[in-house]
């Protein structure tokens, strides 16, 4: 995979100990699972520092380590490569490795729907190709490089989700991944604590195309910010649009709700039935269809892949809850995805109440209060019968919902346990519950509670 000389060349590092002539057959940053013959990169995370486990990995058979500060290895046989920053070095190695392959790379970004869209694209392309994708949400400066380092000769297409919460994340990931196709879901209020404004979000996301002298851009024509970028796209970029309301190359027609919880629409002369009632997932499907068409996957195979698609846990997955439904959208949240969740709850047809359990949306900076109030107003205008909020910021949702709609029942809770207590008291068989909140709010605990409840 790499020789010591290749590692030094790719990272700009310096050999400070051990043999210069050595090869490794893999890369790891996890001391718990590193294997003999692999190279260990001592990445410093929020909790653990890989430099603290050098002796451990050497005892497991590692003979090449990459560090950004001097360490003791306990063996003169270990090649020690010193770099300025081990996280950057991981990306540098991934870039060098990716450039060995002619395998097309598709990169997906946006404010909401990235993971689902990435998974849909991979499912569609898998009907014809051997696909490598990042698992789960490994979409950052660690996950993207580690995914690229899994490339093998048998892979025919790579699909990557690229995330950002601060300026510079996307440009760096793009420099590492060197995408051939850039897919954009939407642009809205996300990570405003560091990106400041939606214009800042757009600038950061659009950096995905920065290294693409020629290439394909696939974007949502119904998103005004992205549509504006499409009109201003530089020469050499081919733009494919998808949408519902505005004219686009890839469009969904005849959208209907079937059986109270499944969306059906036509595209390319085919009927597609999604295991979702969220209109946002029609957009995600269209992005995947656009990718499939670009790589000449037959329309029938695209429609079949989307019709059989199982939504990832925590991302709009619809589960039976007695005679009602549970929409598990607990993985993360921002104003864009919160509004999408409310649309999903509106579309869902149930005999009982519609209950929206919504927690804090984090990383919104100075606009946090006003954006939470806006979601409260939207909830009040929706078909939601009961709003249960979790967290200090979500209380502003509760206050605004009460102000805008006197008929909606509202409960503001400090924590997950409070929400569970209210649900235990008010939930009836036949109700629908949608659970959503930012990752650190641990809303999956509410989902687990509901699934473990009698009659679920």
Secondary structure, DSSP 8 states (H G I E B T S, - for coil): -EEHHHHHHHHT-EEEES-S--EES-EE--TTT--TT-EEE--B-SS-BGGGGHHHHHHTT--EEEESS----S-TTSEEEE-S-HHHHHHHHHHHHHTT---EEEEEE-SS-HHHHHHHHHHHHTTTS-EEE--TT--STTHHHHHHTT--TT--EEEEE---SSTTHHHHHHHHH--SEEEE----S-SHHHH-SHHHHHHHHHGGGTT-SSEEEEEETTSHHHHHHHHT--TTEEEEEEESSS--SEE-EEEEEETTTEEEEEETTEEEEES---HHHHHHHHHHHHHHHHTT--HHHHHHHHHT----TTSSEEEEETTEEEEEE-S---HHHHHHHHHHHHH---SS-EEEEEE---S-GGGHHHHHHHHHHHHHHSS-SEEEEESTTHHHHHHHHHHH-TTSEEEEESSHHHHHHHHHHH--TT-EEEEE--GGG-THHHHHHHHTSTT-
